[in-house]
Amino acid sequence: QVQLVESGGGLVQPGGSLRLSCTISGTNLDYYYIGWFRQAPGKEREGVSCLSGSDATTYYSDSVKGRFTFSRDNAKNTVYLQMNSLKPEDTAVYYCATDLDVGYGNSYFCTTGADRAHWGQGTQVTVSS
């Protein structure tokens, strides 16, 4: 059974930083997409950043490119989202998700391919002064 547990959310001032963590169990991540998604009240879900074993590039949405960094620690089965220069518009519930890599690339998982993925419970990030 695939399980994902996120942590690291909280309240931060604009311009500040947070690091989210997601520990994944029950699967071999080498064959899976892994992604960070977010959803703000009244808005559609957004794929923030995605990676996989079959695609050497890491996908970032335009809204976070240059500010967020997605990394992984294979030994701990944990992925991280380092978020710098946070803005009020980054306020959302952030989710970690994973699904079998079907070879369509990381942008596919982030933009259209995550509906049937395994999801974590989410962690709230609030950027406010």
C-alpha positions as CSV (number, residue, x, y, z in Angstrom):
1,Q,0.0,0.0,0.0
2,V,1.4,3.3,-1.1
3,Q,1.4,6.0,1.7
4,L,2.6,9.6,1.6
5,V,3.1,11.8,4.6
6,E,3.9,15.5,4.2
7,S,5.3,17.9,6.8
8,G,6.9,21.3,7.0
9,G,4.1,23.7,6.3
10,G,3.4,26.8,8.4
11,L,3.1,30.5,8.5
12,V,5.9,32.6,6.9
13,Q,6.4,36.2,6.0
14,P,6.7,37.3,2.4
15,G,10.2,36.8,1.2
16,G,10.8,34.0,3.7
17,S,11.5,30.3,3.1
18,L,10.0,26.9,4.0
19,R,11.0,23.3,3.3
20,L,8.3,20.7,2.8
21,S,9.0,17.0,3.2
22,C,7.2,14.0,1.9
23,T,8.1,10.5,3.0
24,I,6.7,7.8,0.7
25,S,6.4,4.1,1.5
26,G,5.1,1.0,-0.2
27,T,6.6,1.5,-3.7
28,N,9.9,1.7,-5.6
29,L,10.3,5.4,-6.4
30,D,12.7,4.6,-9.3
31,Y,9.6,3.6,-11.4
32,Y,7.2,6.3,-10.2
33,Y,6.5,10.0,-10.9
34,I,6.7,12.1,-7.8
35,G,5.1,15.5,-7.6
36,W,4.3,18.5,-5.5
37,F,0.9,20.1,-6.1
38,R,-1.0,22.9,-4.4
39,Q,-4.5,24.2,-4.2
40,A,-5.6,27.5,-2.9
41,P,-9.3,28.2,-1.9
42,G,-11.4,28.8,-4.9
43,K,-8.6,27.8,-7.4
44,E,-7.8,24.8,-9.4
45,R,-5.1,22.4,-8.4
46,E,-1.7,23.4,-9.7
47,G,1.2,21.1,-10.4
48,V,4.2,22.9,-8.8
49,S,7.1,20.5,-9.5
50,C,7.5,16.9,-10.7
51,L,10.3,14.4,-11.3
52,S,10.7,10.8,-12.1
53,G,13.3,8.1,-12.8
54,S,12.8,8.1,-16.5
55,D,13.0,11.9,-17.2
56,A,16.3,13.6,-16.3
57,T,14.7,17.0,-16.1
58,T,12.6,18.4,-13.2
59,Y,9.4,20.2,-14.1
60,Y,8.6,23.5,-12.4
61,S,5.5,25.6,-13.1
62,D,6.2,29.1,-14.3
63,S,4.8,30.5,-11.1
64,V,7.6,28.9,-9.0
65,K,10.5,28.6,-11.4
66,G,13.7,30.0,-9.9
67,R,12.3,30.1,-6.4
68,F,11.4,26.5,-5.6
69,T,13.7,23.5,-5.7
70,F,12.6,19.8,-5.7
71,S,15.1,17.3,-4.4
72,R,15.0,13.7,-3.2
73,D,16.8,11.5,-0.7
74,N,16.5,7.9,-2.0
75,A,18.0,6.4,1.1
76,K,15.2,7.9,3.2
77,N,12.4,7.6,0.5
78,T,11.8,11.2,1.1
79,V,11.4,14.2,-1.3
80,Y,11.7,17.8,-0.4
81,L,10.4,21.1,-1.8
82,Q,12.6,24.0,-0.8
83,M,10.5,27.2,-1.2
84,N,12.4,30.5,-1.2
85,S,11.3,34.1,-1.8
86,L,7.7,33.2,-0.9
87,K,4.9,35.4,-2.0
88,P,1.3,35.7,-0.6
89,E,0.1,34.0,-3.8
90,D,2.0,30.9,-2.8
91,T,-0.5,30.4,0.1
92,A,-2.2,27.0,-0.4
93,V,-2.5,23.5,0.8
94,Y,0.5,21.6,-0.6
95,Y,0.2,17.9,-1.5
96,C,2.7,15.3,-2.4
97,A,1.6,12.7,-5.0
98,T,3.0,9.7,-6.8
99,D,2.0,7.3,-9.6
100,L,3.5,4.8,-11.9
101,D,5.8,6.3,-14.5
102,V,4.2,5.7,-17.9
103,G,7.0,7.5,-19.7
104,Y,5.2,10.6,-20.8
105,G,7.6,13.0,-19.0
106,N,7.4,15.0,-15.8
107,S,5.3,17.8,-17.2
108,Y,2.6,15.3,-18.1
109,F,2.3,14.2,-14.5
110,C,2.3,17.8,-13.2
111,T,-0.2,19.1,-15.7
112,T,-2.7,16.4,-16.6
113,G,-1.6,12.9,-15.3
114,A,-2.1,13.0,-11.6
115,D,-5.9,12.4,-11.2
116,R,-5.5,8.8,-10.2
117,A,-2.2,9.2,-8.3
118,H,-1.7,8.3,-4.6
119,W,-1.9,11.5,-2.5
120,G,-0.8,12.6,0.9
121,Q,-3.0,14.5,3.3
122,G,-1.6,17.9,2.5
123,T,0.2,20.6,4.5
124,Q,-0.9,24.2,4.8
125,V,1.5,27.0,3.7
126,T,0.5,30.5,4.5
127,V,2.5,33.5,3.4
128,S,1.4,36.6,5.2
129,S,2.8,39.6,7.1
